[in-house]
Amino acid sequence: MYQLKFDEKRCLACPDGACLVQCQYLKYEADPARKEMVKIFRGEDSPVLQDCVTCYACEEYCKRGNHPFYLINERRENKGILTAPRAITRQWIHIGEPKGKYELGRIGKIALSFGFMPQLKEITKGRLFEDVMPSYFFGQEFFCNVVYIHFANTKVFKERLPVVIENIHKLGVEEVVFLHDECYAAFTSLAPAYGMEVPFKSVHYFEYLYNRLTALKDLIRPLNVKVVYQRPCSNRLCGDSHLFLRKIMDRIGATLVQRTYQDETALCCGSIFRAMYGYDLMADVQGRNLEDMAQSGAEYCIFNCHGCMNALSPLVAARGMTPLHLIDLCRMAIGETPEGGR
């Protein structure tokens, strides 16, 4: 079984304990933060193991590449500390189980990954994707299984991810553009952290979008709109992709307005909290996040994750903002009118 690469010395030498000090849900000073992470590494009990809400952000806060969230997950699993009722965990694990059913387009050297999210198939249309479609794959056989780290279950992705890597490799693709953060993170963060080799190039669709918009720059008519962005928890596992967001906004003439809960201080959409920790935490996080959006003066709330869209779209609309996927906003900038842009 694959083992997490974690270096205790990096924690001991850490100058700021940023993984816990910057956490939006736990409150630690630098010294206690370092001590708690070392205790967790050594297999000792820590309140962090009970209190972590699985927002993934500490993976981004740690600038030493030492995977604090993955470690917390490992220890929770070892100690049998559940983050959700067993029935919910079993249901989620069953949903992603490979069943030999999948869908392939006309696979070329570059392919789009829809993972196991059918909504992604509906938004990859128009000029932005004409250079790669219809080369795509979809289904449980290509599902990254990263979601199970929300449930403190590393065993599932350790068993399934190597199989997924091989399934993609067998397609003969050289480069994969991932339409979902967790899928991209599976091959650029989790796989390296556990010593799994990935024999193809992984590209986040933010980078792909920026490059396509650059190629189509003559079609762009600046939108001149103000937007807020709901950053999903999954994007914390691939912070390199987040750097493209402002570049995309600049390219299409949209202003990403300054607000409290964005970039490193972003709050989750709250949907996973309800399943695992109850209504109160979800309501608190959503309430603060939505109020912050409403005070920004934005016209659009832009989403990257359909889970976030499902959770927040009606609430965003009730506050006078139009909910829209980032791809649809980009399509509008090149003169196309997706369903969500009307």
C-alpha positions, 0 to 999 in steps of 0.5 A: 500500500502506498505511504504518505511522504511526510517529513517531521523535521519540516514541521519542527523547523517551520517558522510560523505554523501556517497550516493551523494558524491560517485556518479559517475554522480552527484557532492556533498560535504558531507554537501550539500549531507546530506542536500539534502537527508533530503530535499528529505525525507521531500518532498522538491524540490531538484536538485537531483530529476531532475539530478539522472540518476538511476544508483542505486549505492547510495543504495550501497554507503549508509552503514547505510541501509537507501535506498537513491535511493528508497527514490529518486524514491518515491519522483520523483513519488509523484512529477510526475517527469518523467525519461523517455517519457510516451510512453516508460514507458507504453511500459515497464510496459506492457511488464512485465504485468502478463498474465497467461503464464509461464513455469515450469520445474520439480520443486524441493525444490531448483529452478532456477529463470529465471525471464522474461529473456529467454536468461538465459535459454540458459546458465544454461547448463553443469556440473555447473547446473546438481544438480538443473536443470531442476527445474526452473521457467520463465515468467511474473508471476515470473518477479520481476518488479524491472526495473520500479524503473528506471522509477520512478514508485514504484506503479507497483512493490508494486502491483506486487511483493507481487503476485510474492512472492506468486506465487513462494511460491505456487511452494513449493520451499525452496530455489531459485537461482536467475540468475538475479541481479534485481530478487535477489535484489527484495527479499533481498533488495526491499521486506525488505525495504517495509516490504514484507515478503519472505517465501523462501531462496534467493541465488544469482547465484554468490554464487551458482557458487562459491559453484559448482566450489568448488565441481568440483575443481578437474575438473578445469584447471586454465584459466590463462587469464586476464579479465575485468568485466562489473558490471551492475547497478542492482548489486548495489542493491545486493552488497553482491553478488559482493564479490563472483566475485573475489573468482570465478576468483581466483577459475578458475585461471582468473585475474581480472585486476585493472582498474578505473571503477570497484567495487564501481566506476563501470560505467553503460553500458549506454543502459538505459541512451539512452532511458531516457536521450539521446545519449550524456550521453550514449556515454560519459559513454560508451566511458570512460568505454570502453577506460578504459577496452582497456587500461587494457590489458584484453583478455575477458570482462565478463558480468553478465547482458544480457542487458549489453552484448547486449549494449557493446559486439560489442564495446568490440569486436572492441577493441580486447576483447572477450565478454563472460558471466561469466557462460560461462567463468566458464564452460570453466574452467571445460573443457566445450566449450559453444558457447560463449567460442569458 
